[in-house]
Amino acid sequence: MVDMSFITNWLMFAAILGLAALGGMFSERSGIVNIALEGMMLMSACVTALVGGTSGSPMIGLIAGLVSACLLGIAHWALTQFYRLDQIVSGMGINLFAYGATNFIALSFFKPEVPNQFLPIPVYFWCALIALAASWFMFNRMRAGLRLLAIGENPDKARTTGIEPVQVRLWALVFAGILCGLSGALVVTNSGGFGDNLTAGRGFIALAALILGGWRPVSVAVACLAFAAFEAAQIQFQGSPILGYQLPAAFWKSLPFLITLIALAGLMGRTKAPAGLGKM
Amino acid sequence: MRPLSPGVRLGALALTCIVIVLIALITSGANPAQVLTTLLTDSFRSPTAFADTLKRFCPYMILGVAVFWALRAGLFNIGVEGQFLMGGMTGTVVALQAGGMGGVLLGAAAGMVAGAAWALPAAWIRAYRGGHEVISTIMLNMIAFQLSNHLVSGPIMDPDAGFPTTRTLGPQDMLSGVPVGQITVNWALVIAFGLVMGFGWWLRKTVAGYELSVVGANPTAGSFAGIDVKRTTFAALLASGALAGFGGGLQAVAFEGRFYMGFSTGYGFDALGVAILAGGNPIGIIPSAFAYGLLQQGALAVQTLHVPPGIATLILSLLVVLFSAIRYGKVRHSNG
């Protein structure tokens, strides 16, 4: 019953979610709430496809996509740190901007006669694995990672030890941009071309995985693997009954969100959010 | 780094926004002035266009109040989109069953109940379990998309339609309006105006409204003053959801007459912007909702100039960001 296509789909969705969720982790552990993962992914997906196709070089396409996602990350940083915007408002604004801008870019600049060019998918799998290992190593063994965690727990105490939270957060959001950018590029590579709202809420599933995983790299990765399994199962079991009952696709697609709701209600044991989340 | 003065900082942000819009307008190949004029004035081009604008104006006002209500209690109800969808779907089904004027009333009421029910988990989790309402309402939105899409393409779908939609209400089963000149002003608009005004009065003149603002401004002080912060929080999110659901039900029985895939064109997400652009005064919801209706109508019209409709979303997102930056800057300035 479980065949190769299930495994490849599973790994594909896990990599998409994992990259974005790890990106979100950098942002949130530095104290910046980030509901803009979706927007950064969408922007990168669009720019990667556009630049990759028109320049003829998939590598340049990917780099451009990552830069575009980083710019949105930096915008989130500037708006929340300099302009003191509410982090939710800024995140919403960036999501809306990405939605409008990608619709605009896609309809204005994509030419059907220019073929899309993408890097091979395994590249992204390796990126996801490296991101996981690197973030674990950073958060557990490296000074920079520990500083980031310190800021996320208590920015004022971190300040007294000479760390400048605003600067560290800039790097955190650049990392978030790169990782969400990779995730968005993988989404568009997997689908073969860009379309309106291509990421279809995956950034929010990643956000859910981040919360369910308690903002810790390995647990987040496990949550992503679980959520990805639901999505792969939905494709696998489409139309075939389980135990005599045919579950609608909507059920499988809702499952990650239902589980996150239950976890939020504290019915699965409490996960601890970074104490300084949302603080300046 | 020397801190910049608020004026310079905001000026830089405004300039960035303007440059982004200008780049977009110029690269689109159309005449920028013509695009902007179309965006802002297409609603007044014909009675049909104006009627379409009013059809959006109405939910923007109601959902704007819904978001504003929660915002005053310090809560971000990102879930109005899902609550609006559930309200619209339930309202349509109930109105289809009941029919007539009773169906209209029952439909709107059912929408309200559905919206409140959809906000209930978020309200409970926030008030009594300490989970953030932004996350829970995002999750509830995603479930609402899946559920409504599933139901409308199967169980409640009109079998004769080739598209995921319910059956359509007849004109006698829908809320009518009063003719004003060439257009018909639906009673739903009067209700929406009444809601904004009523909410403004409630917020300023009643104890409950005052308690809501206190909880939003400083929950610790509120609890010392004897306000039940948890109950107020719970009630605020529930009321916000009920209003959003009512907006959905009303949209179904007054304008749409059916529920279909794409019933909401992102009204709930736009409503967050409507509430933010309204500023500190609920009455501000009226002009800001109208501005949203205007720009979204214009977004359809600029397509005739070969400009993608995303331009309106892009401009609105920048407006929201810029306006919030100005407000936050002002607040901080007055605090020293």
Boltz contact constraints between the chains, C-beta under 6 A:
constraints:
  - contact:
      token1: [A, 83]
      token2: [B, 325]
      max_distance: 6.0
  - contact:
      token1: [A, 84]
      token2: [B, 328]
      max_distance: 6.0
  - contact:
      token1: [A, 85]
      token2: [B, 324]
      max_distance: 6.0
  - contact:
      token1: [A, 85]
      token2: [B, 325]
      max_distance: 6.0
  - contact:
      token1: [A, 85]
      token2: [B, 328]
      max_distance: 6.0
  - contact:
      token1: [A, 88]
      token2: [B, 76]
      max_distance: 6.0
  - contact:
      token1: [A, 88]
      token2: [B, 134]
      max_distance: 6.0
  - contact:
      token1: [A, 89]
      token2: [B, 324]
      max_distance: 6.0
  - contact:
      token1: [A, 92]
      token2: [B, 272]
      max_distance: 6.0
  - contact:
      token1: [A, 93]
      token2: [B, 317]
      max_distance: 6.0
  - contact:
      token1: [A, 93]
      token2: [B, 320]
      max_distance: 6.0
  - contact:
      token1: [A, 93]
      token2: [B, 321]
      max_distance: 6.0
  - contact:
      token1: [A, 96]
      token2: [B, 313]
      max_distance: 6.0
  - contact:
      token1: [A, 96]
      token2: [B, 317]
      max_distance: 6.0
  - contact:
      token1: [A, 97]
      token2: [B, 317]
      max_distance: 6.0
  - contact:
      token1: [A, 99]
      token2: [B, 313]
      max_distance: 6.0
  - contact:
      token1: [A, 100]
      token2: [B, 310]
      max_distance: 6.0
  - contact:
      token1: [A, 100]
      token2: [B, 313]
      max_distance: 6.0
  - contact:
      token1: [A, 100]
      token2: [B, 314]
      max_distance: 6.0
  - contact:
      token1: [A, 101]
      token2: [B, 314]
      max_distance: 6.0
  - contact:
      token1: [A, 103]
      token2: [B, 308]
      max_distance: 6.0
  - contact:
      token1: [A, 103]
      token2: [B, 310]
      max_distance: 6.0
  - contact:
      token1: [A, 104]
      token2: [B, 24]
      max_distance: 6.0
  - contact:
      token1: [A, 104]
      token2: [B, 308]
      max_distance: 6.0
  - contact:
      token1: [A, 104]
      token2: [B, 310]
      max_distance: 6.0
  - contact:
      token1: [A, 104]
      token2: [B, 311]
      max_distance: 6.0
  - contact:
      token1: [A, 107]
      token2: [B, 308]
      max_distance: 6.0
  - contact:
      token1: [A, 108]
      token2: [B, 28]
      max_distance: 6.0
  - contact:
      token1: [A, 108]
      token2: [B, 308]
      max_distance: 6.0
  - contact:
      token1: [A, 201]
      token2: [B, 142]
      max_distance: 6.0
  - contact:
      token1: [A, 204]
      token2: [B, 138]
      max_distance: 6.0
  - contact:
      token1: [A, 211]
      token2: [B, 135]
      max_distance: 6.0
  - contact:
      token1: [A, 248]
      token2: [B, 150]
      max_distance: 6.0
  - contact:
      token1: [A, 250]
      token2: [B, 146]
      max_distance: 6.0
  - contact:
      token1: [A, 250]
      token2: [B, 150]
      max_distance: 6.0
  - contact:
      token1: [A, 253]
      token2: [B, 146]
      max_distance: 6.0
  - contact:
      token1: [A, 254]
      token2: [B, 143]
      max_distance: 6.0
  - contact:
      token1: [A, 254]
      token2: [B, 146]
      max_distance: 6.0
  - contact:
      token1: [A, 257]
      token2: [B, 139]
      max_distance: 6.0
  - contact:
      token1: [A, 257]
      token2: [B, 142]
      max_distance: 6.0
  - contact:
      token1: [A, 257]
      token2: [B, 143]
      max_distance: 6.0
  - contact:
      token1: [A, 260]
      token2: [B, 139]
      max_distance: 6.0
  - contact:
      token1: [A, 261]
      token2: [B, 136]
      max_distance: 6.0
  - contact:
      token1: [A, 261]
      token2: [B, 139]
      max_distance: 6.0
  - contact:
      token1: [A, 264]
      token2: [B, 125]
      max_distance: 6.0
  - contact:
      token1: [A, 264]
      token2: [B, 131]
      max_distance: 6.0
  - contact:
      token1: [A, 264]
      token2: [B, 136]
      max_distance: 6.0
  - contact:
      token1: [A, 265]
      token2: [B, 125]
      max_distance: 6.0
  - contact:
      token1: [A, 265]
      token2: [B, 129]
      max_distance: 6.0
  - contact:
      token1: [A, 266]
      token2: [B, 129]
      max_distance: 6.0
